Amino acid sequence: MKRAAQIITVDRSEYLSIDSLSEFGSKNQATEVELYNIEKARILSGNTIQERFKHFFHFEIKEELSLGEGYSPLIKSRGAIAKLLHHNSIYLKNETTNPTWSFKDKGSWAMSHHTLALGEKLMATVSTGNMGNSTAAYASRAGFESLVIVPSYASMDKIKAASIAGANILSVNTNNFSNMKKWLADWAPKNNLRLSSGNNPIRVEGYKLTAFNLFEQFNGNLPDYIAIPTSACGHIRGVFKGFVELKKAGYIETLPKMIIVQASGNAPLVNALEKGMNKPDIVDKPNTIASAITTGNPLGGEEIIEKAFKHNWLFEKVSEEEILEGQKLLAQEGIFVEPSAATLPYAIKKLIDADKIHKNESVVMVLTGGGLKDHNNIKIDFSSIIKANDDVLEKTLLKLTNYK
């Protein structure tokens, strides 16, 4: 059974018609916004990505709602990751440079526009932490209240960041985060609460910014593959949607292939794809240090599986040990990421070793969040920390700097 998204086609003048409190259709398919006459969208001149690609959004962009999201650095690996993979075309897309240190800011930017247009005063979300942190920051920027609902195991660093931005935090001691999200998705519309999940159709629109940014960074010659740590599915859906719209508008001829990456302790999509299933292989009790990707039964997951089969996407999962080693290798490249982003290096290694990614093909790793937001699992070799006092400081320095 196909699970293509429920499409709402709108003209910019009809923005206020997108006021449904429900994020999913009657068959649990994700709702998606399609801009009327997207084929005529043009890339303009401007100082920001938002200005240059404003024809690709159905809302009027307000400069005052931005915190500087949109652009993030793209660097070619020349160090630890390239050596691990024995591959010369690996690129690192550093989303940790966004205002609240994760890709979620692009979605929150779009949600703040939606909230303003509808005349509402509250931005609410259910999150493992990053989206809550981001929602609180963008709500504060726009002068809204914010409500952040998190599972009790969410990173305390992310909760602190949301709290200091003024959010009301509801921490739920839940046995199953996915079931809690499903219950909230049903309860919220009945109680007149707009509760944004990772699959919110407006939030997904914001993630198109990554596609537009990559289009510019590669001068229109896009990479073969884009790897994304995948949980609730909204991020990978939004990035791919951006490329689809660029193709419809005539700016690219072919679509890059996405790579779905998950932790072995919570891989409902990867397990399903490996088994040839058409719906997520539900994980009742996710068990991974990658707390940002712990949705065990993602709403809208069937559509992502369908897209993966249709477009020949790749998929892979990694162990906890591989996550920690990946985090270390990325730090040696100069980018400190949280465990969810650290799933990527060894996932790509497995795909290269299996000859699913060839030597002449390029890969972008989208590094989704910063390591300082979730660092409790990092193990430090304290023997590498050399201690000294004033009396032996010079002697110690000479020893450490004498490379001859």
FENBEL-V303985 format. One record per backbone hydrogen bond with DSSP energy under -1.0 kcal/mol. CO is the residue of the C=O (numbers start at 1). NH is the residue of the N-H. E is the energy in kcal/mol with one decimal. If there is no record, write none. Layout:
BEGIN
{{CO | NH | E} {CO | NH | E}}
END
This chain:
BEGIN
{{6 | 32 | -3.0} {8 | 34 | -2.7} {10 | 36 | -3.2} {11 | 14 | -2.3} {12 | 15 | -1.2} {14 | 17 | -2.3} {15 | 18 | -2.0} {17 | 19 | -1.8} {23 | 31 | -2.0} {25 | 28 | -1.8} {29 | 25 | -3.2} {30 | 6 | -2.7} {32 | 8 | -3.0} {34 | 10 | -2.3} {35 | 38 | -1.2} {37 | 40 | -2.0} {38 | 41 | -1.7} {48 | 52 | -2.3} {49 | 53 | -2.4} {52 | 44 | -2.9} {53 | 56 | -2.1} {54 | 57 | -1.5} {62 | 65 | -1.7} {63 | 66 | -1.5} {73 | 94 | -2.5} {75 | 92 | -3.4} {79 | 83 | -2.2} {80 | 84 | -2.2} {81 | 85 | -2.4} {82 | 86 | -1.6} {82 | 87 | -1.2} {89 | 363 | -2.5} {90 | 77 | -3.1} {91 | 365 | -3.2} {92 | 75 | -2.1} {93 | 95 | -1.5} {93 | 367 | -2.5} {94 | 97 | -1.1} {95 | 98 | -1.5} {98 | 101 | -2.4} {101 | 370 | -2.1} {102 | 105 | -1.4} {103 | 106 | -1.7} {104 | 108 | -2.3} {105 | 109 | -2.3} {106 | 110 | -1.4} {107 | 111 | -2.3} {108 | 112 | -2.3} {109 | 113 | -1.3} {110 | 114 | -1.9} {111 | 115 | -2.7} {112 | 116 | -2.1} {113 | 117 | -2.5} {114 | 118 | -1.9} {115 | 120 | -2.1} {116 | 119 | -1.2} {121 | 145 | -3.1} {123 | 147 | -2.0} {124 | 196 | -2.9} {125 | 149 | -2.7} {129 | 133 | -2.7} {130 | 134 | -2.5} {131 | 135 | -3.0} {132 | 136 | -2.3} {133 | 137 | -1.7} {134 | 138 | -2.5} {135 | 139 | -2.4} {136 | 140 | -2.1} {137 | 141 | -2.1} {138 | 142 | -1.8} {139 | 144 | -3.1} {145 | 123 | -2.5} {146 | 168 | -2.5} {147 | 125 | -2.2} {148 | 170 | -2.9} {149 | 127 | -2.8} {150 | 172 | -3.1} {151 | 154 | -2.1} {155 | 159 | -1.9} {156 | 160 | -2.6} {157 | 161 | -1.8} {158 | 162 | -1.9} {159 | 163 | -2.6} {160 | 164 | -2.6} {162 | 167 | -2.0} {163 | 166 | -1.8} {168 | 148 | -2.9} {170 | 150 | -2.5} {172 | 152 | -2.2} {172 | 174 | -1.7} {176 | 180 | -2.1} {177 | 181 | -2.5} {178 | 182 | -2.3} {179 | 183 | -2.4} {180 | 184 | -2.5} {181 | 185 | -2.5} {182 | 186 | -1.4} {183 | 187 | -2.7} {184 | 188 | -2.9} {188 | 191 | -1.1} {188 | 193 | -2.6} {189 | 192 | -1.3} {193 | 195 | -1.1} {196 | 126 | -1.3} {197 | 200 | -1.7} {200 | 204 | -2.6} {202 | 206 | -1.2} {203 | 207 | -1.0} {205 | 208 | -1.2} {206 | 209 | -1.7} {207 | 210 | -1.2} {208 | 212 | -2.2} {209 | 213 | -2.6} {210 | 214 | -2.4} {211 | 215 | -2.3} {212 | 216 | -1.9} {213 | 217 | -2.5} {214 | 218 | -2.3} {215 | 220 | -2.8} {216 | 219 | -1.4} {218 | 221 | -2.2} {220 | 222 | -1.2} {224 | 257 | -2.7} {225 | 364 | -2.2} {226 | 259 | -2.4} {227 | 366 | -2.4} {228 | 261 | -1.7} {233 | 237 | -1.9} {234 | 238 | -2.4} {235 | 239 | -2.5} {236 | 240 | -1.9} {237 | 241 | -2.1} {238 | 242 | -1.8} {239 | 243 | -1.4} {240 | 244 | -2.4} {241 | 245 | -2.3} {242 | 246 | -1.8} {243 | 247 | -2.1} {244 | 248 | -2.3} {245 | 249 | -2.0} {246 | 251 | -2.7} {247 | 250 | -1.3} {257 | 226 | -2.2} {258 | 314 | -1.9} {259 | 228 | -2.5} {260 | 316 | -2.2} {261 | 230 | -2.7} {262 | 318 | -1.4} {263 | 266 | -2.1} {265 | 287 | -2.1} {267 | 271 | -2.6} {268 | 281 | -2.7} {269 | 273 | -2.6} {270 | 274 | -2.5} {271 | 275 | -1.6} {272 | 277 | -2.7} {280 | 282 | -1.3} {289 | 291 | -2.2} {290 | 293 | -2.0} {296 | 283 | -1.8} {298 | 301 | -2.0} {300 | 304 | -1.2} {301 | 305 | -2.2} {302 | 306 | -2.3} {303 | 307 | -2.5} {304 | 308 | -2.4} {305 | 309 | -2.1} {306 | 310 | -2.5} {307 | 311 | -2.9} {308 | 313 | -2.0} {314 | 260 | -2.5} {316 | 262 | -1.8} {318 | 264 | -3.3} {319 | 323 | -1.8} {320 | 324 | -2.2} {321 | 325 | -2.2} {322 | 326 | -2.4} {323 | 327 | -2.3} {324 | 328 | -1.7} {325 | 329 | -2.3} {326 | 330 | -2.4} {327 | 331 | -1.9} {328 | 332 | -1.7} {330 | 335 | -2.4} {331 | 334 | -1.3} {336 | 371 | -2.2} {338 | 342 | -1.4} {340 | 343 | -1.2} {341 | 344 | -1.5} {343 | 347 | -1.1} {344 | 348 | -2.5} {345 | 349 | -2.0} {346 | 350 | -2.1} {347 | 351 | -1.8} {348 | 352 | -2.5} {349 | 353 | -3.0} {350 | 354 | -1.7} {351 | 356 | -2.7} {351 | 357 | -1.2} {352 | 355 | -1.8} {358 | 361 | -1.9} {362 | 225 | -2.0} {363 | 91 | -3.1} {364 | 227 | -3.3} {365 | 93 | -3.0} {366 | 368 | -1.0} {367 | 95 | -1.4} {368 | 103 | -1.9} {369 | 338 | -2.0} {370 | 373 | -1.1} {371 | 374 | -1.5} {375 | 378 | -1.4} {380 | 382 | -1.3} {381 | 384 | -2.1} {382 | 385 | -1.6} {392 | 396 | -2.6} {393 | 397 | -2.5} {394 | 398 | -2.5} {395 | 399 | -1.7} {396 | 400 | -2.2} {397 | 401 | -2.1} {401 | 403 | -1.4}}
END
